[in-house]
Amino acid sequence: MWKKIKAKQVVYYLVIAILSFILLYFLAITKPYYGAFFSFIGKLLLPFLIAGILAFLLHPLIEWLHRYRIHRGIAVLIIYVLFFGGAGYAIYRAYPLMVEQMKEMSRNFPEFIELYQNGLNKMYTSTSFLPETVHDRMDIFIQSLENTMNNFSGKIIGGFNGMMDAVILLTIIPVLVFYFLKDYPFIKSFLLRFIPYKYRNETGNVCREISKGLGGYIRGQFIISAAVGVISTLCWIWLDLPYALLLGIILAIVNIIPYFGPIIGAIPVVTVAYMVQPEKALFVIIIIFVIQLIESNLLSPYIMGKTVKIHPIGIIFALLLGGQLSGVIGMVISVPVFTMLKVLIQQYQISKAG
């Protein structure tokens, strides 16, 4: 009996993995055909998408207040003011410091280049006993790393050109979020009208389950990433590292990617620490390791609970698949896509059994 259950679980996760692969692979190979069209549509719908996600994440708080007999309009206003007021205050306080750190980084860039070149020279000197083929491999790797960093820097600089677009988004999104939250029940019932009547109950159940699992996962990831960002920033300030706020924000953003995110985020922090004082790089590695222990054993179990009931092997497979097909963005969306497919298959099995 136990072997039969285990076999069913293996088949179940295998089916989810295959469907995830087919979906992501199809999107990847057809990108040249729909890329330009969806790029235009994406820019047009981006404010609505971001506002919709924010409304989706904030809506449970509205319902929670509504259960205490607080009028829906008042509940929307309370959550709206708290969220956007808090976000606005955080930006107001952090933005000048970020700008100052960016200016300082640009001023010190030649010095970092010099330190980098000195580090390379020391590395070549200390490894002079190695065969020439090893040095050739090291040259190829370093050149590849430099090209990657140059491309990344170019994207950052190019991102400043879209500052006006960002200002427009920041103006439109709060307005859209307010109306999405205010008319959330109406929007939900309006969308259900497009579903044939006999499938509406089943569709509603599927949407509720997806909302429960996916919403819990996204909210949990945001809370954990924010906590990691705050803790790490305080640690970098304590270590007297330059660009502490920027490094903390980078670590918070990439922490959204399970398992691999902390490794990606550790690279720039360790690099800056080593450039400033090599001994500090070891402290940075230890601090990041301790933060991950706190996240894995305290924050994640408490905040995430059992919102995403997927085995770690399944999550790692989804991350690797998403990364292979769409890079970092694929890794970010892979677990939510995997979760949605899991819920759809579960609901299909329930409907067939009923």
N, C-alpha and C positions, 0 to 999 in steps of 0.2 A: 504493500500500500504506500509506504514512504517513498520507495523507488519510483512508483507511478507518479506521485505528486512532484517529486524532484524533476522527473522527465518532462512533466507538463510545464513546470517553471522554466526549464531550459528552452523548450520550444517557444514558449510565450515571449521570453526576452529575445530569442533569435529572430522571431517574426518582427518584433519592434525594431531591432537593429537593421534588418533587411529593408523594411519600409523607410526607415530614416535615411539609409544609404541611397535608396532609389530616389526619394524626394530631393535630397541635397544634390545628388549627382545630376538629376534632371535640371535643376535650377542652375547648376554650374555650367553644363554643356550648352544650354540654351541662352546663356547670358548675352552672347554677341547679337542675338536676334531681337531680344527685348530690352537690351541695355539702355539704348538712347531714349526709347519711349518711356521706360520706367524711371529713367533719370529725371525727365521732365515732370512726370506724374509724381515722383517721389518728392521733388522740391515743392511742388504745389500742395501736396497732402501732408508734408512733414509737420507743420504746426498742428494739424488735426490729429495726426498720429501721436505726437508727444503729449498733447492735451488729453487725448483719449486714454493713454497709458497712465498719466497722472491721476485722472478722474477714476480710473479703474482701481488704482492703488489706494486712493483716499476715500473711496465710497464706503468701505466697511466702517470707517470711523464715523461717517454720517449716520449710518444705520445704527451704530452703537449708541450715539447720542439720541437718536430718534426713539430708541427703546425706552429711554428715560423720560418720554413724553415731551421732549424738546421739539418744537415745530421744525419741520424739515428746512425751511428757509433760514431759520436762526442757526440750526446745526451746520448748514452749508457755510454760512457767514463766519461762524466760529472757526471751523477747520480751515477755511480759505484764508482768513486773516492770520491764523497761527502759522500755517505752512508758508505762505508767500511772504508774510512779515518776517518769519525766522530766516527764510532763504535770502530775502533782500538784505536783512541786517548782516548775515554771514558774508554775503558778497561785498557789502559796503565796507566791512572790516577787513576782509581778506584781500580784496582787489588791489588796493594801494601797495600792500606788502608784496603781492605777487609781481606787480609791475616793477617794483624796486629790485626784487630778486632777479627778474629777467634782465633788467638793465645791468645789474652787477655781473650776471653770468656772461653777458655780451662783452662787458669791459674786460673780464678776466679770461676770455676765451683764448687769446694768444698765449697766456701763461699756462692754461690747461694743455694746449697743443705742445708747448715746450716740455711740460712734465710728462706728457704722453710719449714724446719722442725719446726723452731721457730714459723712461721706463722700458721702451723697446730696446734701446742700446744696451741697458743693463741685462735685459733678458737674453739678447743675442750673445753677450759676453759670458754670461753664466751657463749658456748651453752650447758654447763653442766646441765642446768635446763630442757633440752629437753628429751623426752623419749628415752630409749635405742634403740628402733627400728629405730628412726631417725638417731642415731649415726651409726647404722649398715649400713643404706642406704648411709650415707656420706662416710663410709669406702669403700663400694663397688664402689662408684663413683670416689673417689680419686685413688683407685687401678686401675680402668679402665683408668683414665687419665694418671697415671704414666706409665702403659703399652703402651698406645698410644705414649707418649713422647719417651719412650725407643725404640719403633719400628721406630719412625721418626728419632731419633738420629742414629740408626743403618743404616738406609737407607742413611743418609748424609755421614756417615763414609764409607759405601760401595761405595758411589758415587765417592769418591776420588780414589778408585781403578780403575775406568774407565777414569782416567785423560788422559792416552795415547790415548784412543778412541776419547776423546774430542779434543785433539791436531790434530789428523788426520782429524776429521770433520772440524775443523777450517781452515785446509789447503785446503781441497777439495772443500768445499762449495763455497768460493768466485770464484773459477775457473768455477764451474758449473753455478753459477748465471750469470757470464759474458756471457757465451755461450747461456744460456737460453734467456737473454735479447737481445743479438745480433741477434739470429735466431728465435725470438718469432713468427713473422708472418709465417715463414716456418714451425715451429713446429705445429702451429695451423692448417695450411692447410694440413699438413701431417696427423694429427690425424683425420681430417674430411674425409679423403679418406676412412677410415674404415666404414663410415656411408653410407648406400645406397643412391644413388643420389637423389631420390625423397624426402628423409627425411633431406637432408643437410641444406636447408634453415630454416626449423623448428628447427633443432638441433642447428643451429647457433643462432637463436633468443633466445632459452632456455639458451644457454651458456652465451649470452650477458646479459640477465636478471639476471642470477645467479651471474655473475661477478660484475654487478652493485650493487646488494643488498649485497651479501656476502663480496665482496671486500671492499665496503664502510664500512660495519660493522666491519670487522677485522682491517682495517686501523684506523678507529675511535677509537676502543678499545685500540689499541696500543698507539695512541697519548694521549688518556685520561689517560691510566695507567702510561705512562711516566711522564705526568704532575703531577699526584697524587704522584708518587714516588719522584719527585724533591721537590714538596711542603712539603711533609711529612718529608723528610730527613732534609730540612732546619729547619723545626719546631723542630725536635728532637735535632738538633745541638743547636738551641736556648734554649731548655730546659736543655741542657747539659746532655742528656741521653747517656749512653754508647752504642756502636754498632749502632750508628745512621744510618750509610750507609746500614748496613745489614737489619735493621728494615724497612728502606725506600724501599729497593729492594723487601723485602717480601711483603710489602703492595702494591707495584706496580704490582707484579706478580699475587697475588690473586685478585686484583681489576679487572682482566679480567673476573672474574665470576660476572655477574650482580647481584645486590641486596645482595647476601650472601657473596661475596668476602670481602667487607670492614669489616664485622663482624669477619670473619676468620682471617684477617690480624691484627685486633685490639687486639686479644688475646695475642700474644707474646709481643706487645708493652706495653700494660697495665701491663702485668706481670713483665717485666723488670723495668718499672717505679715504680711499687709498691715495688719491691725488693730494689730499690735504695732509694726511698723516697715515702712513701705512698701518700703524698699530690700531688705528680706529676702525679699519676695515674688519678686523676680527671681532671687535665689539658690535659692529653693525650686524654681522652674520649671527652672532649669539642672540642679539635683541630680536631679529626677525624670526629666528628659530623659536624663541620664547613666546613671541606674539602668535605664531602659528599654533603652538601648543595650547595657548589660552583660547584661541579661536576654535580649534578642533574639539577640545574637551570641555569648554565652558559656554562660549557664545553660540556656536552652531547647534549643539543639542538643546539649549534653552530657547533660543529664538526660532530656529527652523523647525524644531520638534520633528514631526513625521509628515511634513507637508509633501515632500517628494520621496515616495517609497520606492526608490530605485537602488539596486545594488551598486556599490562603488565601481565594480567592473563595468557595469553598463554605462555609468557616467563617464568613466575614463574612455571607453570606446566611442561614446558620442562626442567627447571633446576632441579626440584624435581625428575622427571623421570630419567634424566641422572645421577643424584647423587645416586639414588637408584640402578641403574643398573651397573654403572661403577665408582662410587666414584667421586673424584675431577675431573678426566679426563672427565668423563661423563658430569659433569656440564659445563666444558669448551667447549665441542663440541656440547652440546645439542642445543644451539641457532642457530649455523650455520647449523646443520642438519635440524632443524625446518624450517629455512629460505629456504633451498634448496627444501624441500618438498612443501612449500608454493608456490614457483616459479613454480615448476613442475605442480602442480594442476592448478595454474592460466593459464599457457600456454596450458594445456590440455583443459581447459574450452574455451579459445580463439579459439583454433583449431576446437573444436566441433561447436562453434557458427559460425565460418567462413565457 
